[in-house]
Amino acid sequence: MTAQPGNLMPTSEMSVANQTPPLTGHDVSDDPALRGWLGDASGEVRQLGLLAGSARAQEWGRLANEHPPILRTHDRYGERIDEVEFHPAWHELIAVAVDNGLHASPWVAGRPGAHLARAAKFFVWSQVEAGHGCPISMTYAVVPALRHAPALAAEWEPLLAARAYDFGLRPYKEKRGVLAGMAMTERQGGSDVRANTTRAVPLGGGGSGIGGIGSSGMYALTGHKWFNSAPMCDMFLVLAQAPGGLSCFLLPRVLPDGTRNAMRIMRLKDKLGNRSNASAEVEYDGAIAYLVGEEGRGVRTIIEMVNMTRLDCVLGSAAGMRYGVTQAVHHARHRMVFGKVLIEQSLMRNVLADLVLESEAATAVAMRLAHATDAAVAGDGAESLFRRVALAAAKYWVCKRAPGHAAESLECLGGNGYVEESQMPRLYRESPLNGIWEGSGNVAALDVMRALTRQPEALEAYYAEVAAAGDSRIDDALERVRKALASATEADARRLAEEMAVALQASLLVRHAPSAVSDAFCASRLSGDGGRAYGTLPPGLDLDAIISRAAIGG
């Protein structure tokens, strides 16, 4: 057919070149910054990585975000049901995560390195879709807090760790596996949870507890929560004011007799990102809950959970960085601009290499913290101290770097990156969330100072870890940390957390990454030779070697 004057050529006869093919059919775990940490877990991580790189899994991620959850407060007869409906793709994502033990399975795995293996898989699978990681992360993190109530832990922990996804509101003893959520903040307080007004009234005089547990630890909760994470879960850790002060409680979604607990979902949050995941405002009207730990020690109890979910915040931000830079490098390898492939353009090469450096540093510190988690769980006091301060610093810094990294990765795709079909806008919208979850920037930075004040030996554990690089550049960075600490006030907390996190990242890269990577990171992040924006690395670096570490697929 010949095109008529003034008419467009029929679409079927147009031939458009210079479009980047989709990045699918690859192994997401084929990541040099990750592989060195895996050990015996490499096989299972690779299996999950192949699924993560498939077109099928990527379609699940797209559908789960394009069809967000829907709240059904009442059934057709006007009865209160408070149910959240999800697209089937959400259930597919959760089922894979549970089947691969990304939830609480490391706590009962009984093998060395179980938490590190789980962290690697969480890192890989989060690159498919981040929102469903919320209930998975909380189910992982709830176990150490729940162990403050041994009887409750004995009842719930086997189901929290079971590799069976069993969706639906039923008594937990009728289910093959359960998921956990959390509800701490209220309208009037936010991060200041001691301003909470939800009341917990002890219930006595008999009555059935959970799974035969007596009523001595049973309370009725009345009040509200401004953020209830993942309200479709089977149980929640909740903070409320008991007679003895702010306390932690286990609130089941369904009571043992099959009736639904008096937890009313008022509405789902309309969020910037994290669209696939439900976050809710809830009210309690005499909801039954069970004391975890002692009255008045609610913050100390639930912080056990927060310290685990903070690790996943670092992992999630690192995963987002890796996803963004692999997409940017893939695009640059296939896109022709001004007569040359984009990746051959010198300025673009500088940008890509800089993005790789940030990604690798985030991955290294996330994996090191997961390794420290294994050691701390096994009773290693020095590793526990190191983790205490390093996790707070990494939570601040890695999560703080994620939004800028996502924006630059998106920009590498030009206008194509700004279009929803590229999935880069989803990454961009998701990127600020880990910085807010589990204590926003100021909270995390202040927690670094709190850790150093209350546990001075944690600083020595940090110094020993960073100094292990045996590198003069790292030694100089440590000296800057010491000077900053000598006169640090609350107003200096952010700068101190940044200095500590970057020094740790540099040390890890010197020990675990090729010299091309560590030299470029030290030159641009420690010496001040780099600029403030991505793509301002100093001359004389091996950019090809750096970029190649993010070149995957065809």
C-alpha positions as CSV (number, residue, x, y, z in Angstrom):
1,M,0.0,0.0,0.0
2,T,1.3,3.5,-0.8
3,A,0.8,6.3,1.6
4,Q,-1.6,9.0,0.4
5,P,-0.5,12.6,0.5
6,G,-1.3,14.2,3.7
7,N,-2.0,10.8,5.4
8,L,0.1,8.9,7.9
9,M,1.7,5.6,6.9
10,P,-0.4,2.7,8.3
11,T,1.1,1.6,11.6
12,S,1.6,-1.9,10.3
13,E,4.1,-0.7,7.7
14,M,6.1,1.6,10.0
15,S,9.5,0.4,11.0
16,V,10.9,2.1,14.1
17,A,14.5,1.5,15.1
18,N,16.5,2.7,18.0
19,Q,14.1,1.6,20.8
20,T,15.5,-0.2,23.8
21,P,14.2,-3.8,24.2
22,P,12.7,-4.8,27.5
23,L,15.1,-6.1,30.1
24,T,13.6,-9.5,30.8
25,G,14.8,-13.1,30.8
26,H,17.8,-12.5,33.0
27,D,19.0,-13.4,36.4
28,V,18.5,-10.5,38.8
29,S,20.9,-12.0,41.3
30,D,23.7,-11.8,38.6
31,D,25.1,-8.9,40.6
32,P,28.8,-8.8,41.4
33,A,28.2,-6.7,44.5
34,L,25.8,-9.4,45.8
35,R,27.5,-12.6,44.8
36,G,30.5,-12.4,47.1
37,W,28.2,-12.5,50.2
38,L,26.1,-15.5,49.2
39,G,28.1,-18.6,50.1
40,D,26.0,-21.8,50.2
41,A,22.8,-19.8,49.5
42,S,23.9,-18.9,45.9
43,G,21.8,-21.6,44.3
44,E,18.5,-20.7,45.9
45,V,19.2,-17.0,45.4
46,R,19.9,-17.6,41.7
47,Q,16.7,-19.6,41.3
48,L,14.7,-16.7,42.7
49,G,16.8,-14.2,40.6
50,L,15.7,-16.0,37.4
51,L,12.1,-15.7,38.3
52,A,12.6,-12.1,39.3
53,G,14.0,-11.4,35.8
54,S,11.2,-13.1,34.0
55,A,8.5,-11.2,32.0
56,R,5.9,-13.1,34.1
57,A,7.1,-11.7,37.4
58,Q,7.5,-8.2,36.0
59,E,4.0,-8.3,34.8
60,W,2.8,-9.2,38.3
61,G,4.6,-6.1,39.6
62,R,2.9,-3.9,37.0
63,L,-0.6,-5.3,37.6
64,A,-0.3,-5.1,41.4
65,N,0.4,-1.4,41.1
66,E,-2.1,-0.5,38.4
67,H,-4.8,-2.3,40.4
68,P,-4.3,-1.1,44.0
69,P,-6.2,-2.7,47.0
70,I,-9.8,-1.8,47.6
71,L,-11.5,-1.5,51.0
72,R,-14.8,-3.2,51.6
73,T,-16.2,-2.0,54.9
74,H,-19.6,-3.8,54.6
75,D,-21.1,-6.7,52.8
76,R,-24.2,-6.5,50.7
77,Y,-26.4,-6.9,53.8
78,G,-24.9,-4.0,55.6
79,E,-22.8,-6.1,58.0
80,R,-19.4,-4.8,58.9
81,I,-16.6,-6.9,57.3
82,D,-13.5,-4.6,57.0
83,E,-11.9,-6.6,54.2
84,V,-9.2,-5.5,51.8
85,E,-9.3,-6.9,48.2
86,F,-6.2,-7.3,46.1
87,H,-5.5,-8.1,42.5
88,P,-4.4,-11.7,41.9
89,A,-0.9,-10.4,41.0
90,W,-0.4,-9.2,44.6
91,H,-1.1,-12.7,45.8
92,E,1.4,-14.2,43.3
93,L,4.1,-11.9,44.6
94,I,3.4,-12.6,48.2
95,A,3.2,-16.4,47.6
96,V,6.6,-16.4,46.0
97,A,8.1,-14.3,48.9
98,V,6.6,-16.7,51.5
99,D,7.6,-19.8,49.6
100,N,11.2,-18.6,49.4
101,G,11.3,-17.8,53.1
102,L,11.6,-14.0,52.8
103,H,9.3,-13.7,55.9
104,A,10.0,-15.2,59.3
105,S,11.6,-18.5,58.2
106,P,15.2,-17.6,59.2
107,W,14.2,-17.6,62.9
108,V,13.5,-21.3,62.7
109,A,15.9,-22.3,59.9
110,G,18.5,-23.4,62.4
111,R,21.4,-22.9,59.9
112,P,24.3,-20.4,59.9
113,G,23.8,-17.5,57.5
114,A,20.0,-17.9,57.4
115,H,19.4,-14.1,57.9
116,L,22.0,-13.2,55.2
117,A,20.4,-15.6,52.7
118,R,17.0,-14.2,53.4
119,A,18.3,-10.6,53.0
120,A,19.9,-11.5,49.6
121,K,16.6,-13.0,48.4
122,F,14.6,-10.0,49.8
123,F,17.0,-7.7,47.8
124,V,16.5,-9.7,44.6
125,W,12.8,-10.1,44.8
126,S,12.2,-6.5,45.9
127,Q,13.4,-5.4,42.4
128,V,10.3,-7.0,41.0
129,E,7.9,-4.9,43.2
130,A,8.5,-3.2,46.4
131,G,5.0,-2.7,48.0
132,H,4.4,-6.4,48.8
133,G,7.6,-6.4,50.8
134,C,5.8,-4.5,53.6
135,P,3.9,-7.4,55.2
136,I,6.8,-9.7,54.4
137,S,9.2,-7.5,56.3
138,M,6.9,-7.1,59.3
139,T,6.3,-10.8,59.5
140,Y,10.1,-11.3,59.6
141,A,10.6,-8.5,62.1
142,V,7.8,-9.4,64.6
143,V,9.5,-12.5,66.0
144,P,12.1,-11.0,68.3
145,A,9.6,-8.7,69.8
146,L,7.0,-11.4,70.2
147,R,9.5,-13.5,72.1
148,H,9.0,-11.1,75.0
149,A,5.8,-13.1,75.6
150,P,7.0,-16.7,75.4
151,A,3.5,-18.2,75.5
152,L,2.3,-16.1,72.6
153,A,5.5,-16.8,70.7
154,A,5.0,-20.5,71.1
155,E,1.5,-20.2,69.6
156,W,2.2,-17.8,66.7
157,E,5.8,-18.3,65.7
158,P,5.5,-21.6,63.8
159,L,2.7,-20.1,61.6
160,L,4.7,-16.9,61.1
161,A,7.6,-18.9,59.8
162,A,5.6,-21.4,57.8
163,R,6.3,-21.3,54.1
164,A,2.6,-21.2,53.2
165,Y,0.6,-18.2,52.1
166,D,-2.9,-18.5,53.3
167,F,-4.9,-15.4,52.6
168,G,-8.2,-14.7,54.3
169,L,-9.7,-13.7,57.7
170,R,-10.0,-16.8,59.7
171,P,-8.8,-17.9,63.2
172,Y,-5.1,-18.4,63.1
173,K,-5.3,-22.0,64.2
174,E,-7.3,-22.8,61.1
175,K,-4.5,-21.4,58.8
176,R,-1.4,-22.9,57.3
177,G,0.5,-19.6,57.7
178,V,0.0,-16.1,58.9
179,L,1.3,-12.6,58.2
180,A,2.0,-9.8,60.7
181,G,1.5,-6.0,60.7
182,M,2.2,-3.1,63.0
183,A,0.3,-0.1,64.3
184,M,2.2,2.5,66.3
185,T,1.5,6.1,65.3
186,E,-1.6,8.2,66.0
187,R,-2.9,11.5,64.6
188,Q,-1.7,13.7,67.4
189,G,1.8,12.2,67.8
190,G,3.3,10.6,64.7
191,S,6.8,9.5,65.7
192,D,6.2,10.7,69.2
193,V,4.5,7.5,70.2
194,R,4.5,8.4,73.9
195,A,1.8,10.9,73.0
196,N,-0.5,8.0,72.0
197,T,-4.0,8.1,73.5
198,T,-5.3,4.6,72.7
199,R,-6.2,3.0,76.0
200,A,-5.7,-0.6,77.0
201,V,-8.0,-1.9,79.9
202,P,-7.1,-5.2,81.5
203,L,-9.8,-7.9,81.3
204,G,-10.1,-10.3,84.2
205,G,-12.6,-12.8,85.5
206,G,-11.9,-15.7,83.1
207,G,-12.6,-15.9,79.5
208,S,-10.7,-17.6,76.7
209,G,-7.4,-16.3,75.6
210,I,-5.6,-17.2,72.4
211,G,-5.0,-20.8,72.0
212,G,-5.9,-21.6,75.6
213,I,-3.7,-18.9,77.0
214,G,-5.4,-17.4,80.1
215,S,-7.0,-14.0,80.4
216,S,-4.4,-12.5,82.7
217,G,-2.7,-10.8,79.8
218,M,-5.8,-9.9,77.9
219,Y,-6.9,-6.3,77.4
220,A,-9.6,-4.3,75.6
221,L,-8.2,-1.5,73.3
222,T,-10.1,1.6,72.5
223,G,-8.7,4.4,70.3
224,H,-7.2,4.9,66.8
225,K,-4.1,4.5,64.7
226,W,-3.3,6.9,61.9
227,F,-1.1,4.4,60.1
228,N,-1.8,0.7,60.3
229,S,0.6,-1.1,58.0
230,A,-0.9,-3.9,55.9
231,P,-4.4,-4.1,57.6
232,M,-5.2,-7.4,55.9
233,C,-2.7,-9.3,58.1
234,D,-3.6,-11.9,60.7
235,M,-2.0,-10.1,63.7
236,F,-0.5,-6.8,64.7
237,L,1.8,-5.4,67.3
238,V,0.1,-2.3,68.7
239,L,1.1,0.4,71.2
240,A,-1.5,1.5,73.7
241,Q,-1.6,3.2,77.1
242,A,-2.1,0.5,79.9
243,P,-2.4,1.3,83.6
244,G,1.4,0.9,83.9
245,G,2.2,3.1,80.9
246,L,2.7,2.7,77.1
247,S,2.7,-1.0,76.4
248,C,3.0,-3.4,73.5
249,F,0.1,-5.7,72.5
250,L,-0.6,-8.5,70.1
251,L,-3.9,-7.8,68.4
252,P,-5.4,-10.7,66.4
253,R,-7.5,-9.8,63.4
254,V,-9.9,-12.7,64.1
255,L,-10.7,-14.1,67.5
256,P,-10.5,-17.8,68.4
257,D,-14.3,-18.2,68.1
258,G,-14.2,-16.9,64.5
259,T,-15.6,-13.5,65.2
260,R,-13.7,-10.5,63.8
261,N,-11.9,-8.4,66.3
262,A,-13.3,-4.8,66.9
263,M,-10.7,-3.3,64.6
264,R,-12.5,-1.0,62.1
265,I,-10.7,0.0,58.9
266,M,-11.8,3.6,58.3
267,R,-10.1,4.2,55.0
268,L,-7.0,3.2,53.0
269,K,-4.3,5.9,52.6
270,D,-4.0,7.4,49.1
271,K,-0.2,7.4,48.9
272,L,2.5,8.9,46.6
273,G,3.9,5.4,45.9
274,N,3.7,2.0,47.4
275,R,0.4,1.7,45.6
276,S,0.1,-2.1,45.7
277,N,0.3,-2.2,49.5
278,A,-2.6,-1.3,51.8
279,S,-2.0,1.2,54.6
280,A,-5.0,2.1,56.7
281,E,-6.5,4.3,59.3
282,V,-8.1,2.2,62.0
283,E,-10.2,2.5,65.1
284,Y,-10.5,0.1,68.0
285,D,-13.8,-0.3,69.9
286,G,-12.9,-2.6,72.7
287,A,-10.6,-4.8,70.5
288,I,-9.1,-7.8,72.2
289,A,-5.3,-7.7,72.5
290,Y,-2.6,-9.5,74.5
291,L,0.2,-8.0,76.4
292,V,3.7,-8.5,74.9
293,G,6.4,-7.8,77.5
294,E,5.8,-5.7,80.5
295,E,3.4,-2.8,81.0
296,G,5.1,0.5,80.5
297,R,7.9,-1.0,78.4
298,G,6.0,-0.9,75.1
299,V,8.7,1.1,73.2
300,R,11.5,-1.1,74.3
301,T,9.5,-4.2,73.3
302,I,8.4,-3.0,69.8
303,I,11.8,-1.5,69.0
304,E,12.9,-5.1,68.6
305,M,10.6,-5.2,65.6
306,V,11.7,-1.8,64.3
307,N,15.3,-2.8,64.4
308,M,14.6,-5.6,62.0
309,T,12.3,-3.7,59.7
310,R,15.0,-1.0,59.5
311,L,17.3,-3.5,58.0
312,D,14.7,-4.1,55.3
313,C,14.5,-0.4,54.7
314,V,18.2,-0.4,53.8
315,L,17.8,-3.6,51.7
316,G,14.8,-2.1,49.9
317,S,16.6,1.2,49.1
318,A,19.6,-0.8,47.9
319,A,17.4,-3.0,45.7
320,G,15.8,0.1,44.2
321,M,19.2,1.6,43.4
322,R,20.3,-1.7,41.7
323,Y,17.0,-1.8,39.7
324,G,17.4,1.8,38.6
325,V,21.0,1.6,37.5
326,T,20.6,-1.7,35.6
327,Q,17.7,-0.2,33.7
328,A,19.8,2.9,32.9
329,V,22.8,0.9,31.7
330,H,20.6,-1.4,29.7
331,H,19.0,1.6,28.0
332,A,22.4,3.2,27.3
333,R,23.7,0.0,25.7
334,H,20.9,0.0,23.1
335,R,20.1,3.6,22.5
336,M,21.8,5.5,19.6
337,V,22.3,9.3,20.2
338,F,24.2,11.7,17.9
339,G,25.7,8.9,15.9
340,K,27.0,6.9,18.8
341,V,25.5,4.4,21.3
342,L,24.6,6.3,24.4
343,I,26.9,4.3,26.6
344,E,29.9,5.4,24.5
345,Q,29.2,9.1,25.3
346,S,31.7,10.3,27.8
347,L,29.4,12.3,30.0
348,M,26.8,9.6,30.1
349,R,29.5,7.1,31.1
350,N,30.4,9.3,34.0
351,V,26.8,9.4,35.2
352,L,26.3,5.7,34.9
353,A,29.5,4.9,36.7
354,D,28.6,7.2,39.5
355,L,25.2,5.5,39.8
356,V,26.9,2.1,40.0
357,L,29.1,3.3,42.8
358,E,26.2,4.4,44.9
359,S,24.4,1.2,44.2
360,E,27.3,-1.0,45.1
361,A,28.0,0.9,48.3
362,A,24.4,0.5,49.4
363,T,24.4,-3.2,48.6
364,A,27.7,-3.8,50.5
365,V,26.5,-2.1,53.7
366,A,23.1,-3.9,53.5
367,M,24.7,-7.3,53.2
368,R,27.2,-6.5,55.9
369,L,24.4,-5.6,58.3
370,A,22.5,-8.8,57.4
371,H,25.7,-10.8,58.2
372,A,25.9,-8.9,61.5
373,T,22.3,-9.9,62.2
374,D,23.2,-13.6,61.9
375,A,26.1,-13.1,64.3
376,A,24.1,-11.1,66.8
377,V,21.3,-13.7,66.8
378,A,24.0,-16.3,67.5
379,G,25.2,-14.3,70.5
380,D,28.2,-12.4,69.2
381,G,28.3,-9.3,71.4
382,A,30.7,-7.3,69.3
383,E,28.7,-7.8,66.1
384,S,25.5,-6.8,68.0
385,L,27.2,-3.6,69.1
386,F,28.4,-2.9,65.6
387,R,25.0,-3.5,64.2
388,R,23.4,-1.2,66.7
389,V,25.1,1.9,65.5
390,A,25.8,1.0,61.9
391,L,22.2,0.1,61.2
392,A,21.0,3.5,62.4
393,A,23.6,5.3,60.3
394,A,22.9,3.2,57.2
395,K,19.2,3.6,57.6
396,Y,19.6,7.3,57.5
397,W,22.1,7.5,54.7
398,V,21.2,4.8,52.2
399,C,17.5,5.6,52.4
400,K,18.3,9.3,52.0
401,R,20.3,8.7,48.8
402,A,17.7,6.6,47.2
403,P,15.3,9.3,45.8
404,G,18.2,11.2,44.1
405,H,19.5,8.0,42.7
406,A,16.1,7.1,41.3
407,A,15.7,10.5,39.7
408,E,19.0,10.3,38.0
409,S,18.4,6.7,36.8
410,L,15.1,7.8,35.4
411,E,16.7,10.7,33.6
412,C,19.1,8.4,31.9
413,L,16.1,7.1,29.9
414,G,15.1,10.6,28.9
415,G,11.5,11.1,28.1
416,N,11.0,7.4,28.0
417,G,11.9,7.2,31.6
418,Y,9.1,9.7,32.5
419,V,6.5,7.4,31.0
420,E,4.7,4.9,33.2
421,E,5.3,2.0,30.9
422,S,9.0,2.2,31.6
423,Q,8.2,1.5,35.3
424,M,10.8,4.1,36.3
425,P,8.1,6.5,37.6
426,R,7.0,3.7,40.0
427,L,10.6,3.4,41.3
428,Y,10.8,7.2,41.7
429,R,7.5,7.4,43.7
430,E,8.6,4.4,45.8
431,S,12.1,5.8,46.6
432,P,11.3,8.2,49.5
433,L,9.3,5.7,51.5
434,N,12.1,3.7,53.2
435,G,13.5,7.0,54.4
436,I,10.2,7.7,56.2
437,W,9.3,4.2,57.4
438,E,10.7,3.2,60.9
439,G,11.8,6.7,61.7
440,S,12.4,9.4,59.2
441,G,15.7,11.1,58.6
442,N,16.0,13.1,61.8
443,V,14.8,10.1,63.9
444,A,17.4,7.8,62.4
445,A,20.2,10.4,62.7
446,L,19.4,11.1,66.4
447,D,19.3,7.3,67.0
448,V,22.9,7.2,65.9
449,M,23.8,9.7,68.7
450,R,21.6,7.9,71.2
451,A,23.4,4.6,70.5
452,L,26.8,6.2,70.9
453,T,25.7,7.9,74.2
454,R,24.1,4.9,75.7
455,Q,26.5,2.2,74.4
456,P,30.0,3.8,74.0
457,E,31.4,0.4,73.2
458,A,29.3,0.4,70.1
459,L,31.5,3.2,68.7
460,E,34.6,1.1,69.3
461,A,33.0,-1.8,67.4
462,Y,32.2,0.6,64.6
463,Y,35.8,1.9,64.5
464,A,37.2,-1.6,64.5
465,E,35.1,-2.6,61.5
466,V,35.9,0.5,59.4
467,A,39.6,0.4,60.3
468,A,39.8,-3.3,59.1
469,A,40.3,-1.9,55.6
470,G,43.8,-1.0,56.4
471,D,43.7,1.9,54.0
472,S,45.0,5.4,54.6
473,R,42.0,7.0,52.9
474,I,39.7,5.2,55.3
475,D,41.9,6.1,58.3
476,D,41.5,9.8,57.3
477,A,37.8,9.4,57.1
478,L,37.7,7.8,60.6
479,E,39.7,10.7,61.9
480,R,37.0,13.1,60.5
481,V,34.4,11.0,62.3
482,R,36.3,11.3,65.6
483,K,36.6,15.1,65.2
484,A,33.0,15.4,64.4
485,L,32.0,13.3,67.5
486,A,34.2,15.4,69.8
487,S,31.9,18.5,69.4
488,A,28.7,16.9,68.0
489,T,25.4,18.3,69.2
490,E,21.9,17.3,68.3
491,A,22.0,19.7,65.4
492,D,25.0,17.8,64.0
493,A,23.3,14.4,64.0
494,R,22.7,14.2,60.2
495,R,26.2,15.2,59.3
496,L,27.6,12.7,61.8
497,A,25.4,9.8,60.5
498,E,26.4,10.6,56.9
499,E,30.2,10.7,57.8
500,M,29.9,7.4,59.6
501,A,27.9,5.7,56.9
502,V,30.1,6.8,54.0
503,A,33.3,5.8,55.9
504,L,31.8,2.3,56.5
505,Q,30.7,2.0,52.8
506,A,34.2,2.9,51.7
507,S,35.8,0.4,54.0
508,L,33.5,-2.4,52.8
509,L,34.2,-1.6,49.1
510,V,38.0,-1.5,49.7
511,R,37.7,-5.0,51.2
512,H,35.0,-6.6,49.0
513,A,35.0,-4.8,45.6
514,P,37.5,-4.4,42.8
515,S,39.9,-1.5,43.1
516,A,38.2,0.3,40.2
517,V,35.1,0.6,42.3
518,S,36.7,1.3,45.7
519,D,39.2,3.8,44.2
520,A,36.4,5.7,42.5
521,F,34.2,5.7,45.6
522,C,37.0,7.0,47.8
523,A,38.0,9.6,45.3
524,S,34.5,11.0,44.9
525,R,33.0,10.4,48.3
526,L,35.9,10.8,50.7
527,S,38.5,13.1,49.1
528,G,36.0,15.7,47.8
529,D,37.3,15.4,44.2
530,G,33.8,14.6,42.9
531,G,31.0,17.1,42.5
532,R,27.7,17.3,44.2
533,A,25.5,15.8,41.4
534,Y,25.8,12.3,39.9
535,G,28.1,12.3,36.8
536,T,30.9,14.4,38.3
537,L,33.5,11.7,39.0
538,P,37.1,13.0,38.8
539,P,39.2,12.0,35.8
540,G,41.5,9.0,35.7
541,L,39.0,6.4,36.8
542,D,38.3,3.0,35.1
543,L,34.7,3.8,34.2
544,D,34.4,0.7,31.9
545,A,35.1,-1.7,34.7
546,I,32.6,0.1,37.0
547,I,29.8,0.2,34.4
548,S,30.2,-3.4,33.4
549,R,29.1,-4.5,36.9
550,A,25.6,-3.2,36.1
551,A,25.4,-4.6,32.5
552,I,23.1,-7.6,32.6
553,G,20.9,-9.2,30.0
554,G,21.3,-9.0,26.2
